[in-house]
């Protein structure tokens, strides 16, 4: 039964989203994080088992909200308007109805520089849709460079001096996304019938979504045609939301193969636990990918020729003990079988003694004497019996000798088997460990009986006076005049000899 864990992919993506706090106006700056986990499990059946595939998709959404300020878009230094359309009212913006641009005492509480005056007495609706209008000042400002997409607020300040209580003055702002109106707002700064005099007003309008253009309209009426409403130093700041959403999605796939016909749940759990116990979970540097790395035990620093040789000798020692016990058992059985034969032993010895005496006297007798030849037949038989008896211990000696020759061979084979077990015990990955590689090398030396491989080698000695304390100049090369003389003079002389030999020929 097997189980695998595979991390397929992990990638971040960035996109813009609507303000998570409110859809209109300025959002509260902050960071919001949401985690959504989706688990899908499928099963694939095979002939010998089935595979359970569990795919987990984890989506982490981090939303960061900040508020940006455009600065005063009616200040020419900020790059949104030309000097004519700045908020200091030095020039007429243009618009509907009559107007005047006084200065000095004609601006009353607004200062001695220029200001704008509403002089129209009409009562109509302005182009921006505001009723009770006699004069307007209109300024259209392109703010597309701000890339406003998530709403915000336009804040304004303006100075007004209304000398006639019957007059009126208002401020209107319209926000557009291209040609589409996104929002519009009107503030009546001083209505007809109110004695306000000099005042500084401030306010603003919330909006949602995207805007690319702002239209600012200042209008009103001069009802008695005396001194109309005056205004100066208007500012418009755009506060807008910047919402950045980062979506980090991680897909984790776990494949677990289950064999058919046996216990599954307990074995699977054991396998998974074994994977986590013998592997380290490693996360790469960006933190996006996850993988397993096998754990290795600390290297054994006590590996030497003697320890490896002892480890190889242990199996052979056990085999020798088994052989000794077997030989002793066999000898005991042979002794039991030979116990009834002691009575015949003296007769064999007497038979052996007789032919020895006869053999010594044979040269003195006549070979042609037939009776004696007949009498010698039993003696020949006795000689044959004696030769057979003499050959028996020879055969036993050869057998013992062959057994002695077999022992080193068996011992070497046992060492080789033990060496294979040692290497196999290291495992496929463990054998590349530094200590195990050293151990493998020692095993090879033990099998080859080349213990002197690890003897300390002779240290080569440097030639005396090979190194010198003389410092070679860094930026100066000394010429060897004597060597140059022999080099060039010798070459010139050789060339002259060649030329003279040709001339003589």
Secondary structure, DSSP 8 states (H G I E B T S, - for coil): -EEEEEEEEEEEEEE----SS-SSS----EEEEEEEEEEEEEEEE-SSEEEEEEEEEEEEEEEEEEEEEEEETTSGGGTSS-GGGSTT-SS----SS-EE---GGGGGGG-SS--EEE-----B--TTS-SSBSEEEEEEEE-GGG-B-S-EEEEEEEEEEE-STT-EEEEEEEEEETTEEEEEEEEEEE-TT---EEEEEEEEEEE-S-B-EEEEEEEEE-SSSSS--EEEEEEEEEEEEEEEEEEEEEEEEEEEEEETTS--HHHHHHHHHHHHHSEEEEE-TTS--EEEEE------TT--HHHHHHHHHHHHHHHHHHHHHHHHHHHHHHHHHHGGGGGGHHHHHHHHHHHHHHHHHGGGS-TT-HHHHHHHHHHHHHHHHHHHHHHHHHHHHHHHHHHHHHHHHHHHHHHHHHHHHHHHHH-TTGGGSHHHHHHHHHHHHHHHT-GGGGS--------TT-S------SS-----HHHHHHHHHHHHHHHHHHHHHHHH-
